[in-house]
Amino acid sequence: MHHDSALFQPFDLGPTRLTSRIVMAPLTRNRARDGNVPSPFAPTYYGQRAGAGLLITEATQVCPEGQGYPRTPGIHSAEQVAGWKKVTESVHDHGGRIFLQLWHVGRISHSSLQPGGKLPVAPSAIRPAGKAVTLSGLVPFETPRALASDELPGIVESYRAGARNALEAGFDGVEVHGANGYLLDQFLRSSTNRRTDQYGGTVDRRARLLFEVIEAVISVWGANRVGLRLSPVSRFNDIRDDDPQATYDHVARRAAALGLAYLHVIEGEAGADAALLQPFDYGRLRLAFAGPYMANCGYDRARAIAAIDSGAADLISFGKDFISNPDLVERLKRNAPLNAWNADTFYAGEEKGYTDYPALATA
């Protein structure tokens, strides 16, 4: 049964006591209301899943320019803070712990989603391959505008303000989204950062914006309530790095020196053939970081137990299984069957495919 696996035991994540090492990964669900306010069903959705050791919210933009998809929530207005307060109260009422994921999409947007219809911003004016998701459907990405050096302090301040708003909304901490080809990852990786100022070139310079953001967020929360998410070899959003091991080992060492709460690592790319991805040693990344290591990427019960009990990871985050199984921890404990998910409602809809998946008692 493996009932006694450390996967199911409490874990102290800095000052935050988790009931298990099972984490709900950040999952974009595209259900926010006008003004990018969290859905009125979000308190129920997150509350239903409060049995997770830790919940991490869907990616949440820190400023209007940070939006890249329809109906994603923000954390930059009073209405959004009020909407998130209802979510944190619901999770806490159910005995859970919840971090907000801070997001800026950079070039993975479209002028139709941007304030004033302006072009999306990026480290360099390089158009991503693929299509943007807009209110009128899929359209080709545009060539973004490269941010000027003197605009970057404003980006950092938007993260600081988002972190402050998350604190006001009652979260237990925040996760800085440095993964999946969004703005901070665009600065980090060599294919998207061709800058010649102090934010481009060497890995130290490419990581500069990321660490200015992390330090700003720490100034609000303290390092032990701030996590960082990375995806060293994911090609999602048309991105790559010439030497991912060197780049991400560098990031992990610097993150370790700051004493961050955890490093959350997408160990590959969802749905990708591992053979097509660049080779990467996650064990080395974990040693470079030294603090709590959260693994993600297609883990099931057996792999999660093996990773925790062997010491390969400290925490495991689950995505799609949490969408369709509000009581995932209980099901994994009992080795009970899991509800199948409906991919058609991942990124659209209201309650259907959101708050209507049954728990074991009612299944």
N, C-alpha and C positions, 0 to 999 in steps of 0.2 A: 504493500500500500504506500510506503514511503511517507506515511502520515507524519513521521517524526523528522522529516527533512527540515533543515534550517530555513528553507524557503518559506515555511509557514510560521516561523518564530518571529517575535518582535525584534525591531532593529532601531537603534538610536541614530538618527540622521542629524548630526549636530544636536541642537536643542529639541528637535522634533521627533517624538516617539512614534514609530510606525508599528502597526499591529502585525505586519508581515513584510516580507521583502518583495511582494508582488505589487507592481506599480501600473497604473493606467497611463499609457503613453498619450502624448498630445495628439488629438484627432480632429482635423478640420471637418465640420459638419454643415457649414453654410446655412445656418438657420437664424442668424441675427435679424433684428427688425430695423425699421427706418432709423437712421442715425447710428447704425452699427451697434445697437444695444443688444446685449445677450437675449436670446429667445425667452419668452415667458415660460417655456417648458424646460429651460436649462436647469433651474433649481431641482426639478424632479429627476431629470436625466443624471445629473451629477450625484444627487442624493441617493438614487438607486444604486450607484456604483461606489458608495462611500465605504464598502467593505474592503476596498483596495487598501494596501498599506499606505500608499500615497496616490493621489490623483494629480495629474498634470493637465491643465486645461488645453483646449484647442489653442493653436497659435493666435495671438491677439495683438493687433497692430498698435504701436506706441504713438502713431501720429497719422493724420489722414493720408499722407504720402506713402505710408507703409502698407497700404491696402493693395492686394493683388488679385482678389477674387470677390465675386458678389457675396453679400450677406456674411462676411466674417466680422466678429466682434472687435471693438477697440477698447483701449484703456486710457483715452485722452479727453473724455468729456464727463461732466457731472452725471449725465443720464446713464452713461456706460458704467460708471462706478456704482451707481445705485442698482443697476441690473446685476452686476457681479456680486454686490453685497447679499442679494437674495440667494445667490448660488453658494457663497461661503457659509451663510447661516444654515442652509439646508444640509450641506456636507457636515458641518460641525454638529448639528442636531442629530445626525446619524452616526456620530463618533468618528468621522473621517478627518483626514488631513489633505489640504489642497494647495498646490503651487500654481501660479499663473505663468504661462509661457509668453515672453516678450518678443515681439516680431516686427521686422521691417522687411518687406519683400524685395526692395531695390528694383532691379530691372524686370522682375517677373510680375509685371503689371501691364496696364494699358492706359493711354491718355483718357479713355472714356471713364476710367475708375479714379482718375487723379483730380485733385482740387484744381479748378480752373481749366481742366482739359489739357494740362501740361504733360510733357513727356515724363515717363518714369526715370528715376535717377539710378546711378550705378557708379562703381569705381572708375570704369572706362566705358567709352561709347561703343560697346560691342553688342550687336543684336543677338539674342539667343535664338537657336533653332527651335521650331515648334510654334504652338499657338497659345495665346492668352485666353483665359476664361472671362468673358465679359457678360454684361446683362443681356446682350443680344446674341449670345453664343460664342463659338470659338472663332478667333481672328488671329492672323499672324502677329507675332511679337513685333514691336517697333524697336528702332535703335534708340537706346536710352541716352539721356544726357549725363555726361561725366560730372560728378560733383567737384566743385572747386575746393581747394584746401581750406579756405576760410568758412566753408559751409559745414565742415565736419564737426566742429564743436556744437553746432545746433542739432546735429543728429544725436550726438552723445547726450545732450540735454533732453531730447525727446525720450530717450530711454530712462534717464533719471526721473523725469516727470511721470512716466508710465510706472516705474517702480514705486514712486510715492503714492500714486493712485491705487496701485495694487495693495499697498499697505493699508490705505484708507478703506479699501473694499473688504478687508478682513482675511486676506490670504495668509497662509503659513510661511510662504516664501515665494520665490520666483525662479524661473528657468530662462536663461538667455539662449535664444534660438540662434546657434551658430552653424546650422546644418542645411542640407537640402537645396543648396544653390540660391539661397536668399541673401540679403544685403551683406551681412557680416561674413558669410561664406564666400561671397563674390570678392570681397577684399582679400580674404585669406588665400584663395586658390589662384595659381599662376595663370590659368586659362582666361580668367575674367578680370584680373588686375594687371594692367599694363602701365600703371602710373609711374611717373618719374620723380614725384615729390617724396616727402617723408612717409607716405602711406603706401609706397610701392617698391618693388625690387626684391630686396632680401626678405626672408621669411619673417625676420624681426619687424620689418616695416610693414609687411602685408598683414601682420597680426596686430598692428598698432591700434587700429580702430576698435577691433574686438576687445582689446584689453582696456582701452579708454572707456568703453561701454561697461565692461564688467566692473571696473573700479567705481564708476558712477553709480551703478546699481548697488554695489557693496556699501557705498556711502549712505544709502538709505536703509539697507536690510542687515548689514553685517555679513561677512563672507559665509558663515555657516548656515545661512538661509538662502543662498544663491547657488543654483546648479547651472551647468553648461551642457548644451547638446551639440554634438559633432557628428558628421557623416563622412569619414575620410575618403572613401572611394565611390560614394554614390554619384552617379552621372545624371541624376534627376535635375531637370532645368538646365541641361546642356552645360555641364561644368566638369572640370577635372584639374588635377594638379600634377606637375611634372615629377614631384618626389613626395608623395603623400606621407610616407613614413617620417621623413625629416620634418615636414611641415607640422604634422599633428603631434609628433613627439615633443617638438618645441612648444606647441600650445599647451600640451598636458603638463610639461615641467613648469611653465609660467603659471598655469592654473593652480598647480600644487603649492607653489610658493605663496599664493594668496589664501590658501586654506578654504577653497570652495567646498560647499556641501557635498557635491558629487559631480562626476563626469558621466554624461549620458551618451552612449555611443551606438550609432546605427552601424552594426557590423556587416556591412555590405550594402545592398539596395533591395528594397521590397520588390519581389517578383522578378528579380534579375537572375540570369544564369551566372552563378559565382565564377565560373571559368572565364567569363568575359570581363570580369572586374580586375583592377590592378591588385597584385598581391599585397597583403598587409598583415602585420603581426600585432593583433590586438592585445596579446599578453604583454608585449613590450610597452604599448601605450598605457596599459594599466599600471605597470611598474613605474613608468615615468610620472604618472599622476599620484600614486601612492594612497590617495584618499578613497572614499567609497566609489565603486565603479558600477554603473548601471548598464547592463547589456540589453540590446534590442535588435531584433530582425528575425522574425519568424520562429521565435521560441515556442515550443509546446511544453506540456507538463514534464515529460521525461528529460528533455534538454535543459529545462529550467532547474530541475532538481539536481541534475548532474553538474551544472555550472556553479550552483550555489554550494553544493556539498564538497566539490573539489577545490573550492576557493577561486575559481576562474572569474567569478563576479560576486558582487555583494548584493545586488538588486537586479531584478529582471522586469522590464516593462513589456506589457502586452497591448496590442492595438485592436485589431479587428475582433479578437475574441471578447474584448470588453464591450464593444459595440453591441454584440448580440447576447452577451451574458452579463447582466447587471451584477449577479452574484458569482462572478468568475472565481473568486478566492475559495468560496465554499465548494464549488464544483471541482476545482483542482484538488482541494483537500480530500474530498470523497472519491476522487477519480470518477466523477459522474459524467455522463455524456454532455456535450456542449450544444447549445442552439446553433444552427447554421445562420450565417448573416445574409442579409439581402443587400448586395452591392448597389442596387438601383437607388436605394435611399441613403447611401453614405453621404452624398453631397447635395441633397435637395429634400424638401418636404417639411413637414411640421412634426406632429407626434408619431406618425407612422414610421416605423424603422428607427425610431429615436427613443421613445419612452415606453413602447409597447412590447418589448421582448420579455418573455416570462422568466421569473425566478423559479428555482427548483420546486418550491412548495406548490406552485401553481401550474408548473409545466405539465 
